[in-house]
């Protein structure tokens, strides 16, 4: 009886091993899925696009005036070309970085075959606040250039407009009419003592349902 039992148990060992291997494989698979899920959440939180719920009021206040722009925006881009305004679409995302001491924004202007623009235009600004002067240093880099542009100076004027300029005083960028769901932007240049606006933007907060008024 003992020998019979022993032989039977020995014959069952391969089946038991298969079962153990199956359990181990199943555990490994489930653990891999769990790890991948957590990894996805981790990298989603580090994504360049933002979720407004992760941007609290204290961060917005500490990064004023750019703090009010944090989040994702859909843009209508108007460029003066041969005496006419040419309309295009772009997207702009503003994000707090470096533990809330700076703001980085990402600009995406998709390719437009009708305008002979064969590839997407990408650019990014990094904006760092000097707490002593209350002014910002701004640098810009884009996929069509091979150098970092700036630093430029930025600050908020008495009209609650955000200005960006350099030491030459021959051009100026302005954010204005800013509220929680929209803002306007323009870029003007000094020519023969006259300021000319060459680029302007109307931005509405992405997903807010706001309509563009300049169309």
Secondary structure, DSSP 4 states (H G I P E B T S, - for coil): -HHHHHHHHHHHHHHHHHHHHHHHHHHHHHHHHHHHHHHHHHHHHT-SS--GGGS-HHHHHHTTTGGGG-EEEEEEEEEEETTEEEEEEEEEEEEEETTTTEEEEEEEE--BGGGTB-S-EEEEEEEEEETTTTEEEEEEEETT-SS-EEEEEEEE-TTS-EEEE-TT-SEEEEEES--SSEEEEEEEEEETTEEEEEEEEEEEETTS----S--
